[in-house]
């Protein structure tokens, strides 16, 4: 097997593994009422200032209609709060409830542990090479996201 076949096999496998392991790690008994996709929506809303629907939809590469369906469920389950903007009452702002912030932090711990395990035994030079390779990969995905 040549380098490109090995890399392809690795990237496909690691993507699947990350999704499977992440789901098992973050959807615990405390958060059993949400999906992995819900957790990524919670992550996109974040814990800083409230965000409007189009900002969150764009960051997730989904339509506002798709996001609205997910929001209805997350609001009903108590993870997300919707409020009207004081400046423009037509704008709906999304923020995390206390329960949503707790889920956000739980998800963040999983990601932090994953990154720490990835770089733990690397030298600074190896970390820089890995970072450059990941930036290149992200650039490829960004290029093809809009086409």
N, C-alpha and C positions, 0 to 999 in steps of 0.2 A: 504494500500500500504506500503510495507516495505522500508527500507532505500535505498537499491540498486535500486529498481524500481523508487523511487523518484529521486535519483541521475541520473539515466539513462534518465528519462523524462526531468529533468532539463538540463542536458548537451546537449541533442538533441535539445531541445527548444532554449537554449541560443545560440547555434551555428547558428541556422536558424535566430534567431532574430538579432544577430550581423551582419550577412551577409546582411539581409534586411535593417536594420537601417543604416549600414555603406554605402550601396549603395545610399540611399536617402540623407545621410548627405554629402557625398563627391562628388557625381556626380551632381554638381550644374550647373546653366546656363553657368558658365565660363568653366566648364569641361564636358560639355554634349557630347563631341565627343569621350569620352573614356569610357571604362567599368570598373567595379570593379576589374576584373582581370588585366586590363592595369595598374590600380593604384597600384596593388601589384607588378607588374613588375617594375614600377617606384620606388617603395619603395626598392625593391631588388637591383636596380642599385645604389641608394643612392646618396648622395651629396659629398662624399669624393672623393677619387681617382677613375679614370676610371676602369672599371672591364671588364674582357674578357667574352665572351659568355658562356664558360663552367662554370665559377664561378657563374654567374647569374642563368643559367639553373639548376645547382646543388642546389642552395639555394631555388629554387622554386619547386624542384623535377619534372622537366619537361625535355624533350629531347631538344637537340640543334635545331633540326628541328622545333619543336613546338615553341620554343623561337624565331627562325628566322622569322616565320610568324608574330608573334606579334610585333617583332622589326621593320619589314618592315612598318607596320601600324603606329607604334609610331614615327618612323622617318618621315614618310610622313605627319603626323599631327603636327610635330614640337616639340615633347616632348623629343626625344632622338637623340643624335648625335653619329655617328660611326666614329671612326678614326683608322687608322692603327698604330700599335705599332712602335716606332722608333727603338727598339731593334730587333724586329722580324716582318717584314712586313706581314707575314702570319697571324698574330694575329690581330683580330679586337677588339678594346676596345670600350666600351659603356659608355657614360656619359649623364647626363641630360642637356638639353638646359635651357635657362632662363625660358621658359614656363614649362618645366619638373620640375625644381626646385620649381617653384610656386605651382605646383600640389603636389609635395612631401611635402612641408610645410603644405598645406591645409589638406592632409591626416594625417600628424603627429599631427595636432591640434585635429582632431577627436579622435585619439588614446589616446592622453594626457587627453582629457576630459573624455573619457570612463574610463581610469584608475583612474583618480581623483574621479569620481563619485563612483567607486567601493570601494575605500579605505577611503573616506572622514569621515565616521562615525565609523571606526574601531579603536580599541586600537592597540598599538604596538604589543601586544601579538597576537591579531587576525590577524594583517597584516602578521606576521611571520608564523602563521598557514596556512593562505591562500597561501602565497608564497611557503611553503613546499608542499602543496597539488597540486599546479600548476606545480611545478618541477616534482613531481611524475607522473602527467598526461602527461607532456611533455616527460618524460622518457618512458612511455608506448608507446606513438606515435612514438618516435625515434626507439624503439625496433621493432615495426611492420611496419615501413616505408620500411625497407630493406627486409622484408620477403615476 
